[in-house]
């Protein structure tokens, strides 16, 4: 079984990019704080103030990111996709035998895992994990945030199980 947080608002990806930038800025300021012991008092106060400002912005940005992601979870197994609320109750069940086609990304991965991905994220090209369901001529995209390598392996195993069961699957490369 695969479980992940469901991303309900596309603004989440913008907040995630901004959060990365803020964390890098906080790290740079932290580096200045470590080496500031011989600097004038006014410079020390300025750097500490800047650091506190970045931390306050980081907390606010983190809150906005959580709110934009939503509070639903997605669970997938061999026969069904379930969308659950924060308390664990089922909001929606989608039997895969009623889906005309599953459109999956060619490759799923954790966001910001490599230095190259961090650079792309800072440039505004965010890593998005999703699947698209085609049912009755309508397309529905479900974005989700994979939070561990274990869940990533579970997703890949699940996709193989779907193939073995004969569900119509297309793999595409798009962001």
LINMOZI-V138738 format. One record per residue. N is the residue number from 1. RES is the residue in three letters. SS is DSSP state (h for helix, s for strand, l for the rest). Layout:
n=(N	N)
res=(RES	RES)
ss=(SS	SS)
This chain:
n=(1	2	3	4	5	6	7	8	9	10	11	12	13	14	15	16	17	18	19	20	21	22	23	24	25	26	27	28	29	30	31	32	33	34	35	36	37	38	39	40	41	42	43	44	45	46	47	48	49	50	51	52	53	54	55	56	57	58	59	60	61	62	63	64	65	66	67	68	69	70	71	72	73	74	75	76	77	78	79	80	81	82	83	84	85	86	87	88	89	90	91	92	93	94	95	96	97	98	99	100	101	102	103	104	105	106	107	108	109	110	111	112	113	114	115	116	117	118	119	120	121	122	123	124	125	126	127	128	129	130	131	132	133	134	135	136	137	138	139	140	141	142	143	144	145	146	147	148	149	150	151	152	153	154	155	156	157	158	159	160	161	162	163	164	165	166	167	168	169	170	171	172	173	174	175)
res=(UNK	UNK	UNK	UNK	UNK	UNK	UNK	UNK	UNK	UNK	UNK	UNK	UNK	UNK	UNK	UNK	UNK	UNK	UNK	UNK	UNK	UNK	UNK	UNK	UNK	UNK	UNK	UNK	UNK	UNK	UNK	UNK	UNK	UNK	UNK	UNK	UNK	UNK	UNK	UNK	UNK	UNK	UNK	UNK	UNK	UNK	UNK	UNK	UNK	UNK	UNK	UNK	UNK	UNK	UNK	UNK	UNK	UNK	UNK	UNK	UNK	UNK	UNK	UNK	UNK	UNK	UNK	UNK	UNK	UNK	UNK	UNK	UNK	UNK	UNK	UNK	UNK	UNK	UNK	UNK	UNK	UNK	UNK	UNK	UNK	UNK	UNK	UNK	UNK	UNK	UNK	UNK	UNK	UNK	UNK	UNK	UNK	UNK	UNK	UNK	UNK	UNK	UNK	UNK	UNK	UNK	UNK	UNK	UNK	UNK	UNK	UNK	UNK	UNK	UNK	UNK	UNK	UNK	UNK	UNK	UNK	UNK	UNK	UNK	UNK	UNK	UNK	UNK	UNK	UNK	UNK	UNK	UNK	UNK	UNK	UNK	UNK	UNK	UNK	UNK	UNK	UNK	UNK	UNK	UNK	UNK	UNK	UNK	UNK	UNK	UNK	UNK	UNK	UNK	UNK	UNK	UNK	UNK	UNK	UNK	UNK	UNK	UNK	UNK	UNK	UNK	UNK	UNK	UNK	UNK	UNK	UNK	UNK	UNK	UNK)
ss=(l	s	s	s	s	s	s	l	l	l	h	h	h	h	h	h	h	h	h	h	h	h	h	h	h	h	h	h	h	h	h	h	h	h	l	l	l	l	l	l	h	h	h	h	h	h	h	h	h	h	h	h	h	h	h	h	h	h	h	h	h	h	h	h	h	h	h	h	h	l	l	l	s	s	s	s	l	l	l	s	s	s	s	s	l	l	l	l	l	s	s	s	s	s	s	h	h	h	l	l	s	s	s	s	s	l	l	l	l	l	l	l	l	l	h	h	h	h	h	h	h	h	l	l	l	l	l	l	s	s	s	s	s	s	s	l	l	s	s	s	s	s	s	s	s	l	l	l	h	h	h	h	h	h	h	h	h	h	h	h	h	h	h	h	h	l	l	l	s	s	s	s	l	l	l)
